[in-house]
Amino acid sequence: MGEIIDGEMVFNEYGQVVADKWLKTGEIRTNVQLDRFILMPNHIHGIIFICRGVLQYAPTKDAPTPFRSPSRTIGAIVRGFKSTAAKKINQIRNVPGAPVWQRNYYEHIIRNEKELNNIREYIVNNPLKWELDRENPSSTNYSLDHKKYFKDIYEWTSRDER
C-alpha cells in the first residue's frame, strides 16, 4: 500500500486505490459519514459514522441496480469497500480474484466524545509510531495477537470513563 517515510505514509499505486475507494465509500453511501482515517503499509484505520439505522429493504423497479446490497450495516460497508478496492487492485496486477485483504475486520463502537478524540489522535499519529507498531513486521513489537493489540488501543481511550 506504500511505506512510511519520515513519519508520513507515502502511497504506492495500490495504496492510492485503497484511499480513493475509502473516500468513495462516503460519497456513494447516504448512510455513511467518514471521519479520520489512515492507510498504513499493511492495514487501515478509519472512523465511520452510520447516520441512519438499518432500513427495511423492498426491491422496486426503480432500483438503480439489481445487485445493490440491502444491508446498511458496518459489515456491508466494509465488505463493499474491500471488494471494490480488491477488484481495482487486481485489475492493475492482472490477477482477477486474487486475495488482497485479510479475512474479517475489527470494529469498535465509540461511546463518547473523549474516546472519539483519543481515537482520532491515535489514527493521525499512527505513521509516527510505525517503528513500534505491532502491525509492522520489522518492529520488535510485531504480534499477530490482534485481540491484545486492539485492547491496548481502546483501553487508554476509556480508562477515565470507568
C-alpha positions as CSV (number, residue, x, y, z in Angstrom):
1,M,0.0,0.0,0.0
2,G,3.1,2.1,0.4
3,E,5.7,2.9,3.0
4,I,6.3,5.2,5.9
5,I,8.9,7.8,5.1
6,D,9.9,10.4,7.8
7,G,6.7,9.6,9.8
8,E,4.4,10.0,6.8
9,M,2.6,7.4,4.7
10,V,3.5,7.6,1.1
11,F,1.1,5.6,-1.1
12,N,2.1,3.3,-3.9
13,E,-0.3,2.6,-6.7
14,Y,-2.3,0.2,-4.6
15,G,-2.4,2.5,-1.6
16,Q,-3.9,5.2,-3.8
17,V,-6.6,2.9,-5.0
18,V,-7.4,2.0,-1.4
19,A,-7.5,5.6,-0.3
20,D,-9.7,6.5,-3.3
21,K,-12.2,3.7,-2.6
22,W,-12.3,4.6,1.1
23,L,-13.3,8.2,0.2
24,K,-15.7,7.0,-2.4
25,T,-17.5,4.9,0.3
26,G,-18.6,8.1,2.0
27,E,-19.8,9.5,-1.3
28,I,-21.9,6.6,-2.5
29,R,-23.5,5.5,0.8
30,T,-26.0,8.0,2.0
31,N,-26.0,6.5,5.5
32,V,-22.2,6.9,6.0
33,Q,-20.1,9.8,7.1
34,L,-16.4,9.2,7.2
35,D,-14.2,10.7,9.8
36,R,-10.4,10.3,10.3
37,F,-8.6,7.5,8.5
38,I,-5.1,6.5,7.9
39,L,-3.7,3.9,5.5
40,M,-0.7,2.2,6.7
41,P,1.7,-0.1,4.8
42,N,-0.3,-3.2,5.7
43,H,-3.5,-2.0,7.3
44,I,-6.0,0.8,7.6
45,H,-7.7,2.6,10.5
46,G,-10.9,4.6,9.9
47,I,-13.8,6.0,11.8
48,I,-17.2,5.6,10.2
49,F,-20.4,7.2,11.4
50,I,-23.6,5.4,10.4
51,C,-26.1,8.2,10.1
52,R,-29.2,6.2,9.7
53,G,-30.2,2.8,11.1
54,V,-30.8,-0.3,9.0
55,L,-33.8,0.3,6.8
56,Q,-36.2,-2.2,5.5
57,Y,-35.3,-3.3,2.0
58,A,-38.1,-3.6,-0.6
59,P,-36.8,-4.0,-4.1
60,T,-38.6,-1.8,-6.6
61,K,-38.5,-1.5,-10.4
62,D,-36.8,1.9,-9.9
63,A,-33.8,0.4,-8.1
64,P,-30.5,1.6,-9.8
65,T,-29.1,-2.0,-10.0
66,P,-30.4,-5.4,-9.1
67,F,-27.2,-6.2,-7.2
68,R,-27.3,-3.4,-4.7
69,S,-26.7,-4.6,-1.1
70,P,-29.8,-4.2,1.0
71,S,-27.8,-4.1,4.2
72,R,-26.5,-0.8,5.6
73,T,-24.6,-2.4,8.4
74,I,-20.9,-1.9,9.2
75,G,-20.3,-5.3,7.8
76,A,-21.9,-4.4,4.4
77,I,-20.0,-1.1,4.4
78,V,-16.6,-2.8,5.0
79,R,-17.4,-5.6,2.6
80,G,-18.3,-3.2,-0.2
81,F,-15.1,-1.1,0.4
82,K,-12.8,-4.1,0.5
83,S,-14.5,-5.7,-2.5
84,T,-14.2,-2.6,-4.8
85,A,-10.6,-1.9,-3.7
86,A,-9.6,-5.5,-4.3
87,K,-11.2,-5.6,-7.7
88,K,-9.4,-2.5,-8.9
89,I,-6.0,-3.6,-7.4
90,N,-6.4,-7.0,-9.1
91,Q,-7.2,-5.3,-12.4
92,I,-3.9,-3.4,-12.1
93,R,-2.0,-6.5,-11.1
94,N,-3.8,-8.5,-13.8
95,V,-4.7,-11.3,-11.3
96,P,-8.5,-11.4,-11.1
97,G,-9.9,-12.8,-7.9
98,A,-6.6,-12.9,-6.0
99,P,-6.8,-12.2,-2.3
100,V,-5.9,-8.6,-1.3
101,W,-7.3,-8.4,2.3
102,Q,-7.1,-10.5,5.4
103,R,-10.4,-12.1,6.3
104,N,-12.8,-10.1,8.5
105,Y,-12.1,-6.7,10.2
106,Y,-12.1,-5.2,13.7
107,E,-14.8,-2.9,14.9
108,H,-15.3,-0.8,18.0
109,I,-18.3,1.3,19.0
110,I,-17.1,4.7,20.0
111,R,-19.2,5.7,23.0
112,N,-18.3,9.3,23.8
113,E,-16.6,12.4,22.6
114,K,-13.4,11.8,24.7
115,E,-13.0,8.4,23.2
116,L,-13.7,9.7,19.7
117,N,-11.0,12.4,20.1
118,N,-8.5,9.9,21.5
119,I,-9.0,7.5,18.6
120,R,-8.7,10.4,16.1
121,E,-5.4,11.3,17.7
122,Y,-4.3,7.6,17.5
123,I,-5.2,7.5,13.8
124,V,-3.4,10.8,13.0
125,N,-0.2,9.8,14.9
126,N,-0.1,6.2,13.7
127,P,2.6,6.8,11.0
128,L,4.8,8.5,13.5
129,K,4.7,5.3,15.6
130,W,5.2,2.8,12.8
131,E,8.6,1.6,14.1
132,L,6.9,0.5,17.3
133,D,3.6,-0.7,15.7
134,R,2.7,-4.3,16.3
135,E,1.4,-4.5,12.7
136,N,4.9,-3.7,11.4
137,P,6.7,-6.9,10.6
138,S,10.1,-5.1,11.1
139,S,9.2,-4.0,14.6
140,T,10.4,-5.8,17.8
141,N,6.8,-5.4,19.0
142,Y,5.3,-7.3,16.0
143,S,2.5,-9.5,17.0
144,L,-0.4,-11.2,15.3
145,D,-2.4,-11.1,18.6
146,H,-5.0,-8.6,17.4
147,K,-7.1,-9.0,20.5
148,K,-4.3,-7.8,22.7
149,Y,-3.4,-5.1,20.1
150,F,-6.8,-3.5,20.0
151,K,-7.4,-4.0,23.7
152,D,-4.3,-1.8,24.3
153,I,-5.6,0.9,21.8
154,Y,-9.0,1.2,23.3
155,E,-8.1,0.6,26.9
156,W,-6.4,4.0,27.1
157,T,-9.4,5.7,25.5
158,S,-11.9,4.8,28.1
159,R,-9.9,4.4,31.4
160,D,-11.2,7.8,32.6
161,E,-14.8,6.8,31.9
162,R,-14.9,3.9,34.4
